Amino acid sequence: MIKKMIWIVLMALLFVDTVALAQIGTVTAKSLLVRSGPGKNYKVIGRMKRGNQPLVERLQGNWVKLAWKKEAWVARRELSLEKGASRSSAIDEQFFRWLIHNTKVNWTFIHRKRADSVFVWVRMDSDRYGGMTKVRFIANNLAESYRFHTGDRSPLEIKILNPDAKFIHDIYLQATFK
């Protein structure tokens, strides 16, 4: 009985600090229904066309929860997924976890397209946006934080998405740091 309780506590602790890596989906179906919950019995609240790239929060069985302000789900089989930080280094993953836990960033995607350049997309809580000057300042701080935490001096492209962004192309500011 005690061994079982210890195992349950250890498993609970493991999942408390788990952060799901953000993902970008690409719609592969001609038309994809967006529903208010994970199942065909939930109300259709929208549609997406082939090629749309929604921000993904997590997977649940055959369903994908989108990282939208309102509850939004799509069928997993109609979406191809690309994980952030999975093609990147473990250091990128550690920075991702720090960013989500310690800042007002609520969605981020880190991708190392080539060995010599890094792409970072973020969406922040809306109170962080205060005009273009403030967002440029935030982008500069993100670049400095990335370099501090990772030690990586590769060219860095940061895209700050609109606070209500649903898709990867809903960009508020894009900046490159060499």
N, C-alpha and C positions, 0 to 999 in steps of 0.2 A: 504494500500500500504506500509506504513512504517513497520507495523507488519511483512509483507511478507519479506521485505528487511532485517529486523533484523533476522528473522528465517533463511534466506539464508546465511547471514554472520556467524551466529552461527554454522550452519551445515558445512560451509567451514572450519571454525576454528577447528572443531572437527576432520575433515578428514585430515587436514594438519599434525597433530601430530600423526596420526595413523601409527603404524608399524605392518605389518602383521607378525604374528608369523611364524617362519620357520617350515617347515614340511618335513618329510621323507616319500616318497612313496614306496610302494612295488608292483611290477608288478604282477598282478593276471592272466593275459591272457598268453597263450602259447607264443605269440609274440605280441609286442606292437609297432606300428608305431610312430616314432617321426617326427613331421611336423614343418615346418618353421613358422606356424601361427595357430591360434585357429579355425580350420575348416578343413573339408575333402578336400576342394578345394586347400589347401596349399600343397606345395611340400614335399614329404617324404625325410627326411634328415638322417634317421637312424632307427634302430630297437633295441628293448630291449627284453630280454628273461624273462620268469617267474622267480620271485625271485630277480631280479635286484632291487636295492634300490636307486633311483635317488633323488637328492636334489631338493626340490620343493620351488618355489618362491611365487606363488599365484594361486588362483582359479579364473576362469572367466567362469561363466555358466557351461557348460558341458566339459570344457577344463581346463587343468592344465599347467601353465607356469613353466618350469623347470628352476632352478637357474644355468644355464649354461652360458658360455661366449657368445655364439651365441643364437639367438632366437630359442627356442625349446619348442614345445607344444605336449601334449598327451591327448587322450580321458580320461576323469575323470572316466568313468565306468570301465576302465581296470586297475585301480590303487587303492589300499587301502592306506589311509593316516593316519599318526600319527603326531599329532601336538606337537611341542616343547612347553614346559612350561605349557601346558594345564593340564598335570597330576602333575605338580609341583606347588609350592606355588605362591602366588601373588608376593612375594619378588623375586622369580626366574624370573618372568615376568618383574618386574621392572629392574633387572640386565640385562636381555635380551635387553630391550629398551635402557638402558644406553650404552651397548656394541655396538649396531648398530649405535646409534646417535653420540657417542663420540670417537670411535676408528676406525681403518682401517679394522675392521672385516666386511665382506660383507655378511656373512651368518652364522647363529649360530642356534644350537639346544640344548636345555637344557632339561634333562629328569631325573626325580627322580624315579629310578627303584624300590628301596625299601626306606623305611623311613630313613635309615641310610647311603645312598650313592647317589651321584649326578654325572651325566655324562654330560659333556659339549663338543660339537663338534663345531669347528669354521673353517671358511675358510676366509683368509685375502687377502687383495690386494697384488699382487705379489711383490711389492717393500718392503714389510715387511719381506720377507724371505731373509735371508742372510747367509745361511748355518745352520747346525744343532745346533751350539752353540747359535746363535742368537734366533733360534726358541725355544730352551730349556729355554732361558731367558724369552721369551714371554710367554711360558706356565706357568712358575713360577709366572710371573706378573699377568696372568689371574687368577691363583688360589688365589693369595693374594687379587686381586680385588674382586673376587667372595666372599671370606670370609669377606672382609671389607664391601661390599655393603649389604650382606645378614645376616651377623652374624652367618652363618652356619659353623660349624666345622666338619661336616661329611666328611668321605673319599670322595675325589673328583677325578674323572678320566677325564682328558682333552685329546681330540683327535684333533690335528691340521691337517686339510685336505690339500692336495696339492692345490696350488693356482688355478689350472685349474680343480679341482675335479668336476666330474659330479655325482659320486655315493658316498654313505656313507663309503664305504670301501677303498676309495682313500686316505689313511692316510699317512701323512708326518712324524708325531711324535705322540706318545701316551705316556702319563705320568700319574702316580697316585700320589696323594698327601694325606697323612694320617693326 
